[in-house]
Structures are given as C-alpha cells and as structure tokens.
C-alpha cells in the first residue's frame, strides 16, 4: 500500500505559518500594552511619592518657588499619564484585533489538523483491512495448496 499522503499538507503548513505569525504579532502587541501599563503604574507611584513630598514641603514652609516647581512637575506627570492612558486605549484595540486574528488562525489550523488526523485514521484502517485481506488470501492459498496435495495423494492410492 502507498505511504500516507495528506493532500492538503501544503495548506496545513501555510496555516501553521499563519498561526505562528499571529502568535508573534499578538505577543508583540501584548508586550507593548504591558510596557505602557507598567509605565503608567510607575508614574502613578512616583506621582504619589512626589505629592507626599510636596505636602511635607508646604508644612515645613519651604520657599514658594519650590512648591510651585513641585506642582508643575506633578502636572507634567499627570499629563504624561493621561497621554499614556490614551495610547494604551489605542493599543488595547490593536490587542483585541491581534487576539481575534490569532484565534481565527488557530481555528483554521485546528480544522486542518483534525481533517489530517481523520484522513490518517482512515488510511490506517484501510491499511489494516488490506493487510488482513492479504493474510487471509495467503492462508486460503496455503490451505488450498495443502488440500490439492492431499487430494492428489488420495487419488494416487
């Protein structure tokens, strides 16, 4: 019997490549989202520390200029956080799109892999049938040969 050959093997390879590309894209976008989220958390933490320091400066009656500089810095940090949050929203949309493409690529790949497995099982079942048929034929031929031999020996007696 011929060796198993899946007729859609090229398509399966193509789908695997698509799934891998979708996984790389998703990982890259996820990495960017995590990077921005980490930067926002870091800014929030730093802003909280600076706000506490500024409050202490007010209580210790430091110069007005230092307090205003501190407020300005807090305002700059706040604006940066707002900008990063907007950027994060845009990346979240890209992440959702990448996730959908990844899920679709995985579904298409899974469908072809399932089809391949099904065809392989069919092939193996047919191969076993053929092997059984060949073994039965060989046994039948051996039996008939023996019967003919015995029948020929009986005719000679």
PyMOL commands that set and color helices and strands:
alter all, ss='L'
color gray80, all
select helices_A, chain A and resi 9-59+64-156
alter helices_A, ss='H'
color red, helices_A
deselect
rebuild
show_as cartoon
